[in-house]
Amino acid sequence: MEVEVRKPPLEIIEFLTENGFSIVRRWEADGGPAPVDGQFSFLVRNPQDLESEVTVKVGRLNGQVIQIAPDSPEGQSAKRALESLRAAHNTPGKPGA
């Protein structure tokens, strides 16, 4: 008897910005693992339903995003989303807080 083990599908989280942009992590949309190299791709959809891929490279320099490409409204929205996530997960008294 052969048993097939299936992993549950990844839950795709869609971030909605105050200015109407939708941001989805590319690796979640593709069903893959999260990147480990500090380079993250996002699918960003504007209020007119136009989609772009935005790649963000994250490095640690006082816990800040140090490089973002492209430097567009979509890229800035992705940066704000990352900063918001970082702020929400900081714990007082721990490094990076």
Backbone as a printed PyTorch tensor [residue, N CA C, xyz], in Angstrom:
tensor([[[  0.8370,  -1.1690,   0.0000],
         [  0.0000,   0.0000,   0.0000],
         [  0.8910,   1.2450,   0.0000]],

        [[  0.6260,   2.1630,  -0.8970],
         [  1.4020,   3.3930,  -1.0090],
         [  0.5820,   4.5530,  -0.4440]],

        [[  1.2050,   5.3320,   0.4190],
         [  0.5150,   6.4570,   1.0360],
         [  1.1190,   7.7480,   0.4960]],

        [[  0.2760,   8.6300,   0.0350],
         [  0.7230,   9.9230,  -0.4730],
         [  0.5380,  10.9660,   0.6260]],

        [[  1.6160,  11.6560,   0.9550],
         [  1.5590,  12.6980,   1.9740],
         [  1.4340,  14.0300,   1.2580]],

        [[  0.4110,  14.7590,   1.6100],
         [  0.1860,  16.0770,   0.9970],
         [  0.3350,  17.1610,   2.0430]],

        [[  1.0510,  18.1980,   1.6710],
         [  1.1660,  19.3560,   2.5480],
         [ -0.0640,  20.2290,   2.3300]],

        [[ -0.5580,  20.8300,   3.3990],
         [ -1.6820,  21.7500,   3.2060],
         [ -1.2260,  22.9310,   2.3630]],

        [[ -2.1130,  23.4910,   1.5480],
         [ -1.7060,  24.6330,   0.7260],
         [ -1.3320,  25.8160,   1.6130]],

        [[ -0.3530,  26.6030,   1.1480],
         [  0.0370,  27.7990,   1.8760],
         [ -1.1140,  28.7920,   1.8710]],

        [[ -1.2700,  29.4600,   2.9790],
         [ -2.2750,  30.5170,   3.0440],
         [ -1.6630,  31.7720,   2.4450]],

        [[ -2.3310,  32.3550,   1.4930],
         [ -1.8450,  33.5710,   0.8520],
         [ -2.4440,  34.7660,   1.5910]],

        [[ -1.5770,  35.6160,   2.0990],
         [ -2.0220,  36.8020,   2.8150],
         [ -1.9220,  37.9860,   1.8730]],

        [[ -3.0070,  38.7110,   1.7410],
         [ -3.0410,  39.8950,   0.8880],
         [ -3.0820,  41.1290,   1.7840]],

        [[ -2.0760,  41.9780,   1.6350],
         [ -2.0200,  43.2260,   2.3890],
         [ -2.7150,  44.3030,   1.5670]],

        [[ -3.6000,  45.0580,   2.1890],
         [ -4.2820,  46.1580,   1.5250],
         [ -3.8210,  47.4580,   2.1610]],

        [[ -3.3180,  48.3700,   1.3260],
         [ -2.8120,  49.6360,   1.8470],
         [ -3.9290,  50.6640,   1.9160]],

        [[ -3.6720,  51.7260,   2.6630],
         [ -4.6630,  52.7910,   2.7950],
         [ -4.9600,  53.4720,   1.4640]],

        [[ -3.9930,  53.4540,   0.5450],
         [ -4.2000,  54.1210,  -0.7440],
         [ -4.6700,  53.1700,  -1.8380]],

        [[ -5.1450,  51.9780,  -1.4500],
         [ -5.7990,  51.0970,  -2.4010],
         [ -4.9320,  50.0690,  -3.0930]],

        [[ -3.6660,  49.9390,  -2.6950],
         [ -2.7930,  48.9370,  -3.3010],
         [ -2.9700,  47.5960,  -2.5940]],

        [[ -2.8090,  46.5260,  -3.3440],
         [ -2.8480,  45.1660,  -2.8080],
         [ -1.4560,  44.5720,  -2.9700]],

        [[ -0.9380,  43.9500,  -1.8960],
         [  0.4070,  43.3850,  -1.9240],
         [  0.3420,  41.9290,  -1.4860]],

        [[  0.8980,  41.0400,  -2.3230],
         [  0.9460,  39.6040,  -2.0340],
         [  2.3930,  39.1540,  -2.1340]],

        [[  2.8200,  38.3240,  -1.1930],
         [  4.1790,  37.7680,  -1.2500],
         [  4.2540,  36.8000,  -2.4330]],

        [[  5.2310,  37.0090,  -3.3070],
         [  5.3550,  36.2050,  -4.5240],
         [  5.5140,  34.7170,  -4.2050]],

        [[  6.3250,  34.3920,  -3.2000],
         [  6.5740,  32.9880,  -2.8790],
         [  5.3090,  32.2990,  -2.3830]],

        [[  4.4280,  33.0390,  -1.7190],
         [  3.1610,  32.4350,  -1.3060],
         [  2.2700,  32.1800,  -2.5150]],

        [[  2.2400,  33.1410,  -3.4430],
         [  1.4240,  32.9810,  -4.6490],
         [  1.9080,  31.7980,  -5.4780]],

        [[  3.2330,  31.5520,  -5.4620],
         [  3.8170,  30.4460,  -6.2210],
         [  3.7810,  29.1260,  -5.4550]],

        [[  3.4200,  29.1820,  -4.1550],
         [  3.3710,  27.9680,  -3.3510],
         [  4.7320,  27.4740,  -2.9000]],

        [[  5.7230,  28.3780,  -2.8730],
         [  7.0750,  27.9780,  -2.4980],
         [  7.4580,  28.4380,  -1.1040]],

        [[  8.6690,  28.0790,  -0.6830],
         [  9.1450,  28.5030,   0.6320],
         [  9.5480,  29.9790,   0.6150]],

        [[  9.5880,  30.5760,   1.7810],
         [ 10.0270,  31.9650,   1.9040],
         [ 11.5090,  32.0640,   1.5500]],

        [[ 11.9250,  33.1310,   0.8950],
         [ 13.3360,  33.3060,   0.5550],
         [ 14.1880,  33.4070,   1.8210]],

        [[ 15.4250,  32.9550,   1.7270],
         [ 16.3460,  33.0320,   2.8640],
         [ 17.5260,  33.9520,   2.5770]],

        [[ 17.5500,  34.5440,   1.3840],
         [ 18.6840,  35.3850,   0.9930],
         [ 18.4430,  36.8800,   1.2120]],

        [[ 17.3140,  37.2350,   1.8330],
         [ 17.0240,  38.6420,   2.0820],
         [ 16.4390,  39.3760,   0.8960]],

        [[ 16.1590,  38.6710,  -0.1820],
         [ 15.5640,  39.2880,  -1.3680],
         [ 14.1500,  38.7490,  -1.5240]],

        [[ 13.1660,  39.6330,  -1.4400],
         [ 11.7680,  39.2430,  -1.4320],
         [ 11.0360,  39.8760,  -2.6080]],

        [[ 10.2500,  39.0760,  -3.3030],
         [  9.4480,  39.5870,  -4.4120],
         [  7.9830,  39.6410,  -3.9910]],

        [[  7.3320,  40.7060,  -4.4130],
         [  5.9250,  40.9190,  -4.0990],
         [  5.1630,  41.2060,  -5.3760]],

        [[  3.9210,  40.7800,  -5.4070],
         [  3.0170,  41.1610,  -6.4880],
         [  2.1920,  42.3240,  -5.9550]],

        [[  2.3040,  43.4720,  -6.6220],
         [  1.6250,  44.6820,  -6.1710],
         [  0.6090,  45.0760,  -7.2300]],

        [[ -0.6350,  45.2450,  -6.7910],
         [ -1.7070,  45.6400,  -7.7100],
         [ -2.2180,  47.0130,  -7.2820]],

        [[ -2.2680,  47.9410,  -8.2420],
         [ -2.7230,  49.2930,  -7.9180],
         [ -4.2560,  49.3590,  -7.9870]],

        [[ -4.8480,  50.4890,  -7.5740],
         [ -6.3090,  50.5990,  -7.5920],
         [ -6.9310,  50.4430,  -8.9840]],

        [[ -6.1380,  50.6510, -10.0500],
         [ -6.6420,  50.4690, -11.4180],
         [ -6.4850,  49.0260, -11.8920]],

        [[ -6.0990,  48.1300, -10.9820],
         [ -5.9650,  46.6940, -11.2330],
         [ -4.7690,  46.3430, -12.1220]],

        [[ -3.7560,  47.2120, -12.1720],
         [ -2.5190,  46.9080, -12.8970],
         [ -1.5400,  46.2810, -11.9140]],

        [[ -0.9430,  45.1530, -12.3050],
         [ -0.0650,  44.4170, -11.4050],
         [  1.3980,  44.5790, -11.8110]],

        [[  2.2490,  44.7470, -10.8110],
         [  3.6950,  44.8210, -11.0110],
         [  4.3590,  43.8740, -10.0260]],

        [[  5.5660,  43.4310, -10.3740],
         [  6.3640,  42.6710,  -9.4240],
         [  7.4140,  43.6090,  -8.8550]],

        [[  7.5000,  43.6460,  -7.5440],
         [  8.4480,  44.5070,  -6.8480],
         [  9.3750,  43.6130,  -6.0450]],

        [[ 10.6780,  43.8270,  -6.1960],
         [ 11.6630,  43.0560,  -5.4430],
         [ 12.3010,  43.9640,  -4.4040]],

        [[ 12.3360,  43.4810,  -3.1740],
         [ 12.8860,  44.2320,  -2.0580],
         [ 14.0450,  43.4380,  -1.4830]],

        [[ 15.1860,  44.0930,  -1.3410],
         [ 16.3280,  43.4590,  -0.6950],
         [ 16.4160,  44.0320,   0.7120]],

        [[ 16.3880,  43.1480,   1.6960],
         [ 16.3750,  43.5580,   3.0880],
         [ 17.7180,  43.2220,   3.7160]],

        [[ 18.2790,  44.1780,   4.3900],
         [ 19.5160,  43.9720,   5.1190],
         [ 19.3650,  44.5380,   6.5160]],

        [[ 20.2560,  44.1720,   7.3860],
         [ 20.1740,  44.6530,   8.7600],
         [ 21.1550,  45.7960,   8.9560]],

        [[ 20.6440,  46.9720,   9.0870],
         [ 21.4060,  48.1400,   9.4700],
         [ 20.4700,  48.9190,  10.3760]],

        [[ 20.5900,  48.6770,  11.6640],
         [ 19.6540,  49.2150,  12.6370],
         [ 18.2300,  48.7680,  12.3220]],

        [[ 18.0810,  47.5540,  11.7940],
         [ 16.7680,  46.9930,  11.5400],
         [ 15.9860,  47.6800,  10.4380]],

        [[ 16.6550,  48.3720,   9.5200],
         [ 15.9490,  49.1070,   8.4740],
         [ 16.1350,  48.4480,   7.1150]],

        [[ 15.1670,  48.6640,   6.2620],
         [ 15.3090,  48.2480,   4.8720],
         [ 16.3450,  49.1660,   4.2460]],

        [[ 17.4020,  48.5890,   3.6410],
         [ 18.4780,  49.4340,   3.1240],
         [ 18.4780,  49.5710,   1.6120]],

        [[ 17.7060,  48.7360,   0.9250],
         [ 17.6760,  48.8620,  -0.5360],
         [ 16.3070,  48.4250,  -1.0150]],

        [[ 15.7560,  49.1450,  -1.9560],
         [ 14.4560,  48.7710,  -2.5160],
         [ 14.4610,  49.0960,  -4.0050]],

        [[ 13.9110,  48.2100,  -4.7880],
         [ 13.8730,  48.4190,  -6.2360],
         [ 12.5640,  47.8770,  -6.7630]],

        [[ 11.9030,  48.5020,  -7.6490],
         [ 12.1830,  49.8490,  -8.1410],
         [ 11.6860,  50.9090,  -7.1610]],

        [[ 12.1910,  52.1140,  -7.3280],
         [ 11.7950,  53.2240,  -6.4620],
         [ 10.5510,  53.8770,  -7.0610]],

        [[  9.4640,  53.1400,  -7.0050],
         [  8.2070,  53.5590,  -7.6170],
         [  7.1310,  53.6340,  -6.5400]],

        [[  5.9420,  54.1320,  -6.8620],
         [  4.8680,  54.1220,  -5.8660],
         [  4.5910,  52.7120,  -5.3310]],

        [[  4.6690,  51.7200,  -6.2090],
         [  4.4530,  50.3410,  -5.7680],
         [  5.5490,  49.8950,  -4.8110]],

        [[  6.7990,  50.2490,  -5.1550],
         [  7.9220,  49.9010,  -4.3030],
         [  7.8290,  50.5820,  -2.9500]],

        [[  7.4130,  51.8300,  -2.9550],
         [  7.2540,  52.5480,  -1.6990],
         [  6.1350,  51.9200,  -0.8530]],

        [[  5.0640,  51.4640,  -1.5040],
         [  3.9910,  50.7830,  -0.7740],
         [  4.5010,  49.4960,  -0.1430]],

        [[  5.3160,  48.7480,  -0.8780],
         [  5.8860,  47.5100,  -0.3350],
         [  6.7970,  47.8340,   0.8460]],

        [[  7.5740,  48.8970,   0.7390],
         [  8.4720,  49.2860,   1.8250],
         [  7.6690,  49.6440,   3.0680]],

        [[  6.5930,  50.4060,   2.8970],
         [  5.7600,  50.7670,   4.0500],
         [  5.1510,  49.5180,   4.6870]],

        [[  4.7520,  48.5480,   3.8590],
         [  4.1830,  47.3080,   4.4000],
         [  5.2220,  46.5560,   5.2230]],

        [[  6.4550,  46.4730,   4.7340],
         [  7.5170,  45.7970,   5.4790],
         [  7.8220,  46.5160,   6.7840]],

        [[  7.8780,  47.8510,   6.7410],
         [  8.1520,  48.6080,   7.9560],
         [  7.0390,  48.4320,   8.9720]],

        [[  5.8160,  48.3670,   8.5060],
         [  4.6780,  48.1470,   9.3910],
         [  4.7560,  46.7770,  10.0520]],

        [[  5.1170,  45.7600,   9.2740],
         [  5.2700,  44.4180,   9.8310],
         [  6.3860,  44.3880,  10.8630]],

        [[  7.5060,  45.0350,  10.5410],
         [  8.6270,  45.0550,  11.4690],
         [  8.2300,  45.7390,  12.7710]],

        [[  7.5380,  46.8640,  12.6780],
         [  7.1110,  47.5980,  13.8710],
         [  6.1340,  46.7750,  14.7080]],

        [[  5.2760,  46.0090,  14.0590],
         [  4.2900,  45.2120,  14.7720],
         [  4.9210,  44.0490,  15.5190]],

        [[  6.1140,  43.6140,  15.1020],
         [  6.7500,  42.4460,  15.7070],
         [  7.9330,  42.7910,  16.5960]],

        [[  8.2380,  44.0660,  16.7740],
         [  9.3140,  44.4590,  17.6780],
         [  8.8700,  44.2590,  19.1190]],

        [[  9.7650,  43.7670,  19.9430],
         [  9.4940,  43.5720,  21.3590],
         [ 10.4050,  44.4840,  22.1490]],

        [[  9.8420,  45.3220,  23.0430],
         [ 10.6830,  46.2170,  23.8350],
         [ 11.7460,  45.4340,  24.6070]],

        [[ 12.9580,  45.9810,  24.6300],
         [ 14.0420,  45.3550,  25.3560],
         [ 14.8260,  44.3390,  24.5670]],

        [[ 14.4040,  44.0390,  23.3390],
         [ 15.1240,  43.0770,  22.5020],
         [ 15.8480,  43.8460,  21.4040]],

        [[ 16.9390,  43.2670,  20.8620],
         [ 17.6580,  43.9320,  19.7750],
         [ 16.7330,  44.2260,  18.6000]],

        [[ 16.8770,  45.4060,  18.0220],
         [ 16.0740,  45.8040,  16.8810],
         [ 14.7940,  46.4940,  17.2920]],

        [[ 14.5290,  46.5650,  18.6050],
         [ 13.2880,  47.1880,  19.0760],
         [ 13.4460,  48.6800,  19.1600]]])
